């Protein structure tokens, strides 16, 4: 895997491997291969997600063979995913094929339980993750913000978790801030928000809460200017991380003077 060399001190670490960026990008639904390439080059993401089942290309998109070649040319680590899988067996089979095709043990685990909301199958996700980890995969599971589910995924060996902010492709941003912040407080593994972010401010917000990264696709690919939007999300991710590390001031219920009155002439204090 071609990881970034000379990473910064505050680098994203997943399964013991270091990445210079905390932004991950999807590769589908862009208006053209050229736009996708430009967005990736400007945003400099840590990884690119891609589905082995990539099909039904939009007009102007590259053919499947050309698409894979283009990803290789970009020299950004690929994170294969199991998009479209609805059973544990389907996930396992797709994962093994992806490992052969891409030559990587990295895997974004998607096991869909509902076709309308694209919500993960929370009843079978842990079993799928456990089996994949035993097979040597470095699993990044896409899941809901449910604390018990996420803890079970950690218990079976997932060293990073990817909870959604909102259903895939909605762009609504964090719908359950309390649950997401509780996850951050309770789990001691990297957490990357995957799905539902629509604005750079959404990415900045979850990074301010202490999340370790974000994964985006639709918010960039369907923007009027995907290249500029990719850059905006990269900037927002860095800004949110910097704010978290800086330590955010506590909130107050009443106004607090920003200028001290000590030493002010008495007539100004009357």
N, C-alpha and C positions, 0 to 999 in steps of 0.2 A: 504493500500500500504506500502511495506517495503522500506521506504526511508533510505538513509544513516544517521546514527547517528553521532552526534558531527561533523557537516560539517565545512569545513574551512571558514574563514571570506569571501573570494571571492568565494561564492558558486553560482551556477546556480539556479535561482528562476523562476519557471513557475507556473502561476496561484496560486501564494502564497505558493507553496511547494518548498522545498529546496533539491537540489541534489549536491553531492560532486563532481561528474564528469561532464564534458562538452562534453563528447563523447557519442553518441547513436549508437547502432549497430543493423543491421538487422540480421535475423536468417536463411535466405535461401541460397541455392546453395553451402553450405559447403561440402567438400568431405565425411565427416562422422559426426555423432553426437559427437564422442569423440573430434574431431578437434574443432567443435563449442564450446563445453564445455570448452576446454582448452583456446580458444581465449577469451571467456567471462571472465573466471577466471583471466586471465592475464591483460586484458584491464580494467576491473572493470567499465563498462559503466553505465551511469545514468539510461538508459532504454533500453529495447529490443523490436524492432518492430516485430510483427507477424500478419499474415493474417488469418482470420477465414476461408478463402477459400483455405488454403494451400492444395495443391494436386499435382499430377504428381511428386512424390518424386523421387530423383535421386537414382541410385543404392547405397546401403549402408546406406541410410538415415533411420531414425527411422520411424515407422508407426505413423500416426497422433496422436493416443492416447498416445503413448510413447513420442512423441515430446512434447505434452502439459505437460506431467508429468515431463519431463526433465527441461522445463522452470521453472516450479514451484520449483523444487529442487534447482535451481540456486539462488533463492531468489533475483532476480533482477526485478524491476518493469517492467511489460509488457505494451507496447504501441500498442494496436490493430490498424490495419489499414484497410482501405476500398479498398485495391488494387484490380484492375480488374473491378471496377464499372464504368459504362458509363452513368448513369443518376442519377438525384437527388433522385428519389424514390429508386433506387438500393442502393445508399449510405445510405439512412435513414434506410432501412430494415437491411442492413449488420451491421450498427452501433449498432442498438438495439440488434441484436443477439450477437454481440461481447460483449456488456456490460453484458448480461446475462451469457455468457460463462466465461468471465474473471473476472467478478465482479468488474469492474473499469469504471469510467466515462471518462478516458483518451482515446483520439482517434486521430490517424493520418488520416486526411481527404485527400483521393485521389479520384479525379473525373477526369477520363481520357477523353480527347477530341480528341486525335489522336493516333491511334494504332501504327503508324510507329515511331513517335518521343516520344510517351508516354507523350506528353505535356498535362498539365492540361486543363480542359475545363474552360477557363477563363470567359466565358459568364454565366455559371451556378454555379461556385464555391462559389460565395458570398451568393447566395440563400441557397445552401446546408449548408454552415457554419452557417448562421443565424438560420436556422431551428434546427440544431443540438445543438447550444448553448441554444436556448429556451427549448430544451428537456433535458438540464442539462449536456451536454457533455463538457469536457475540450478539446477544439479543437485545434490541431496543423495542419494547412492546408499546404499541399504541393502545391507550386505555382511557377510561373515564377518570374523573377526579375522585373516585371513591377510595377512601383511605384504606379500608380493609383489603380491597382488591390489590391496591398498589403494594401494601405490606406483604401480601401473599406472593406477589411477583418477586419482591426482594428476597423473600424467604427461600424461593426455589433457585435463586442464583442470578437474577437480573441485577446487574450492577449499574443500571440507569433505567429510568422510567420516563415514558412520554405521555402524560395525560393531556386530554383535549381541553381547550378553553371553551369551545362550543362545537356543535356538529360540523363536520367537514364541509368546507365551501360556503358557510353562512356568513363569515366575516363579521360576526356579532361581537367578537372580543370576549373577554372573560365573563361568563354568565354566572359563575358561582365563586366570587372572590374569596369568600370565607373558606370554602373547601380547598381551593388551591393554596391559600396561605397556610392552612392547617397541614397540608401535605409537606410544604416546605419546612414547617416547624418540626414535624415528626419523623421525616425520613432523612437518613444520612447518606443518600446516594445522589448522583447528579439527576436533576429533573429538567426535562426539556418540554416546553409546551408545544404540542403538535395538534394542529387543526383549530379552525375557528377564528384565527386572528385576521383582521381585515385592514387595520391601520397601523402605521409605524408606532403610533402612540400606544396601541395595544401591546406591541412587543416591548416597548420601553417600560410599560407598567409592570408586566410580569417579571422583567429583569430587575426592576427596582425592588420587587418582593423577594429577590434572592434566587430566582430560577436560573439555571445554568446555561440555557440556550433556548432557541425557538426554531421550529421547522415550518416553512411556509411554502405554499405553491400557488393556490388560486389568487391570493391577494396580490401577488406579483404578476402572474401570467395573464390575468384578466384586467389589469390596470390599463388605462389608456396609453400610458408610457411605461411598459414593464421594466425597461432598463433603468430609468430614473427611480421607479418605485423600489427596485432591488437595492439601489444605492441608499434610498431613504430608510429601508428596513435595516440595512447593515449599520447605518449611522445610529438609528434608534436603539438597536441592540447594544452597541458599544456604550451609548449614553446611559441606558438603563443600568448596565453593569457598573459603570463608573459611579453612578449615584448610589447604588447598593453598597459598594465598597467604601464610599465616602461617609456613609452613616447619615441617614435622613433625620432631620430635626423632628422632635416629637410634636404632635398636634396639640393645640390648646383650645379650650372652649371659649375663651375670651381673648380680646386683643392684648398683645404684648408689645410694649414699646421697643422699637428697634434702636432708638437713640437713648442712652442713659441720661438721667436728669442730675446725677451727682455733679456738683460744681456749677450748675446752672444758676444765674443770678436770681435772687429771691423773688423779683417781680415777675419772672417767668413761671414761678412755681405757685403763684397765688391763684 
